[in-house]
Amino acid sequence: MDLLLAGLFVLVVILTAWLIYNRSSIAPPPPPTAPQSAGSQRDNAVHKDVFCRRSEDSPSLDLHGASVQGAKRRVVKFLQERSDVYFNGGMRLLDRYVYIVTGPGGHSELDRASIHEDMISYLAENGYSYKWRNPDEAEVDLLSSENS
């Protein structure tokens, strides 16, 4: 009987430790988003209370100086790699959000880079929720992707 109680105690301790370690991945999923028009995508405020603050360790992709084609390839590869880390790594909150810096642009009439607009289209077509932290940087929620 004592052995059974000791085993049960160890099991409770292990389960408690696991829950504490992984508690960030127990966050509820974000509410579903409705498709947005091209005009409102720039001001996307979906899940503004759910998005976390960026830290030094947050995964980010800087597209300054990239061509439109090169930037799209890099965005696709980056999001696939970071999604693999998130979904295969225990779905930790730390890995859920990534940041993409498009740069200020200046290459188009509206002073918005073609890369910026191309990235907005890609994120919308693939069901990613995102918000603009500033005019040059998007915070992307990997959990929202249609590929998840």
Sequence and secondary structure as in RCSB ss.txt:
>XXXX:A:sequence
MDLLLAGLFVLVVILTAWLIYNRSSIAPPPPPTAPQSAGSQRDNAVHKDVFCRRSEDSPSLDLHGASVQGAKRRV
VKFLQERSDVYFNGGMRLLDRYVYIVTGPGGHSELDRASIHEDMISYLAENGYSYKWRNPDEAEVDLLSSENS
>XXXX:A:secstr
 HHHHHHHHHHHHHHHHHHHHHGGGG           HHHHTT BTTTTT     TTS EEE TT  HHHHHHHH
HHHHHHHHHHHHHTT  HHHHEEEEE     SSTTS  HHHHHHHHHHHHTT EEEEEETTEEEEEGGG TT 
